[in-house]
Amino acid sequence: MPLYDFNHLELDRTISPRDTMIVPGREEQYFELGHRALELIEFAANLCAKPHFPNILDFGCGYARVLRWLRPQHHYAEITACELDPAAVEFCSKHWGAHPVQASIDVSEIKFDRKFDLIWCGSVLTHLDQKSWEQTLDFLIESTNECGVIILTLQGRFFASALANKQPYIADDVDKNALLAEFKERGFAYQSYFDRHDHDYGISLCSPQWVMSQIEKRTDVIIRSYIEESWGMQDVLVLYKTEDYFASVI
């Protein structure tokens, strides 16, 4: 169900020919996912009592699937676009005035000149092994201003069920059986893509219980919401940054 209606926004529908997220004949689904992301951002803003986000980071911005919605809704904001693909970063900068930052597989090599009031991280942790998953989470928390909001999308029980039920066209380029077996055993699972010989990029699954166990280790964020299957097939986690809010008792 729609959370908010942003159809009144003047949306720039410019599409890059390099954008692999858009499927010919299903273009509206692409725009609907961007719209849904903005709905979730507005939901998180209300949940965390944050009416304004002066500095926004779209981490894993791609070719502006979400950023194109962020710009008209938060026209006053400084928006940073961060992505591995330099052409994508340039595209977001050129068309939406985003501050470009080149990403890296090693997040310690990414340099920002500011911290952020809102971080949207869509479909990034979904491709990382556990070590990189945790490093990226810590990096994003560190990159967030006090009282800032972090929104992460994850692949949890719904995605795992789709794999188990042999839904077509999902994760066809990884070892699904191994992925599901590890998920059942540990609550977290990762398999690299068959064509990635460096093994640093693939598909990850994480159960809500496993995710909560990771957040509980970090005393500088509050769990504001965990919503299953709320951005396409992905779950959404909303965190609120506040230093030393919890005692280290776990």
Residue pairs with C-beta under 8 A, 6 or more apart in sequence:
2 39
3 39
3 40
3 42
3 43
4 38
4 39
4 42
4 43
6 35
6 38
6 39
6 69
6 73
7 35
9 69
9 72
9 73
10 72
11 31
11 68
11 69
11 72
12 68
12 71
12 72
12 95
12 96
13 31
13 68
14 68
14 95
15 22
15 27
15 63
16 63
16 87
16 88
16 91
18 63
18 85
18 87
18 88
18 91
19 62
19 63
19 65
21 30
21 62
21 63
21 65
22 30
23 29
23 30
30 65
33 65
33 66
33 231
33 232
34 65
34 66
34 68
34 69
35 69
36 230
36 231
36 232
37 65
37 66
37 69
37 120
37 122
37 231
38 66
38 69
38 70
38 73
40 151
40 227
40 230
40 231
40 236
40 238
41 70
41 118
41 120
41 151
42 73
43 225
43 238
44 50
44 118
44 149
44 151
44 224
44 225
44 238
45 51
45 53
45 118
45 149
47 224
47 225
47 238
48 147
48 149
48 224
48 238
48 240
50 117
50 118
50 147
50 148
50 149
52 76
52 77
52 117
53 74
53 77
53 116
53 117
53 118
53 149
54 76
54 77
54 78
54 117
55 77
55 78
55 80
55 114
55 115
55 116
55 117
55 118
55 145
56 70
56 74
56 77
56 78
56 79
56 80
56 116
56 117
56 118
56 119
56 120
57 79
57 80
57 82
57 112
57 116
57 118
57 119
57 120
57 143
58 66
58 67
58 70
58 79
58 80
58 81
58 82
58 92
58 98
58 120
58 122
59 82
59 103
59 119
59 120
59 121
59 124
59 140
60 82
60 83
60 103
60 121
60 122
60 123
60 124
61 67
61 81
61 82
61 83
61 88
61 89
61 92
61 98
62 83
62 85
62 88
63 88
63 91
63 92
64 81
64 91
64 92
64 95
64 96
65 122
66 120
66 122
67 79
67 81
67 92
67 96
67 98
68 95
68 96
70 77
70 79
70 120
71 79
71 96
71 97
71 98
78 99
78 114
79 96
79 97
79 98
79 99
80 98
80 99
80 100
80 101
80 112
80 114
80 116
81 88
81 89
81 92
81 93
81 96
81 98
81 99
81 100
81 101
82 89
82 101
82 102
82 103
82 110
82 112
83 89
83 92
83 102
83 103
84 102
84 103
84 104
84 105
86 102
89 98
89 100
89 101
89 102
89 103
90 100
92 98
92 100
93 99
93 100
101 110
101 111
101 112
102 110
103 110
104 110
105 132
105 200
105 201
107 132
107 135
107 136
107 139
108 135
108 139
110 139
112 143
115 143
115 144
115 145
115 148
116 143
116 144
116 145
116 148
117 144
117 145
117 147
117 148
117 149
118 148
118 149
118 150
118 151
119 140
119 143
119 144
119 148
119 149
119 150
119 151
120 151
121 136
121 140
121 150
121 151
121 152
121 153
122 151
122 153
122 231
122 234
123 153
123 234
124 136
124 153
125 133
125 136
125 137
125 152
125 153
125 154
125 204
125 206
126 153
126 154
126 155
126 203
126 204
126 234
127 201
127 202
127 203
127 204
128 136
128 190
128 201
128 204
129 190
129 192
129 199
129 200
129 202
129 204
130 188
130 190
130 204
132 200
133 188
133 204
133 206
134 214
137 152
137 214
137 218
138 218
140 150
140 152
141 150
141 218
141 220
141 221
141 239
141 241
144 150
144 241
145 241
146 241
146 242
146 243
147 240
147 241
147 242
148 240
148 241
149 224
149 238
149 239
149 240
149 241
150 221
150 238
150 239
150 240
150 241
151 236
151 237
151 238
151 239
152 236
152 237
152 239
153 231
153 234
153 235
153 236
153 237
154 206
154 211
154 234
154 235
154 236
154 237
155 203
155 204
155 205
155 206
155 233
155 234
155 235
156 205
156 206
156 207
156 208
156 211
156 228
156 234
156 235
157 207
157 208
157 228
158 228
158 229
158 233
158 235
159 170
159 205
159 233
159 234
160 180
160 183
160 205
162 170
162 233
163 170
163 171
163 176
163 179
163 180
164 180
170 233
171 179
171 203
173 193
173 194
173 195
174 191
174 192
174 193
174 194
174 202
174 203
175 191
176 191
178 189
178 191
179 189
179 190
179 191
179 203
179 205
180 189
180 205
181 189
182 188
182 189
182 190
183 189
183 205
183 207
186 210
187 206
187 207
187 209
187 210
187 213
188 204
188 205
188 206
188 207
188 210
189 204
189 205
189 206
190 202
190 203
190 204
190 205
191 202
191 203
192 199
192 200
192 201
192 202
193 201
193 202
193 203
196 202
208 226
208 228
208 235
211 226
211 237
212 223
212 226
215 221
215 223
215 237
215 239
216 250
217 250
219 244
219 245
219 246
219 247
219 248
220 241
220 242
220 243
220 244
220 245
221 239
221 240
221 241
221 242
222 239
222 240
222 242
222 245
223 237
223 238
223 239
224 238
224 239
224 240
225 236
225 237
225 238
226 235
226 236
226 237
226 238
227 235
227 236
228 235
229 235
230 236
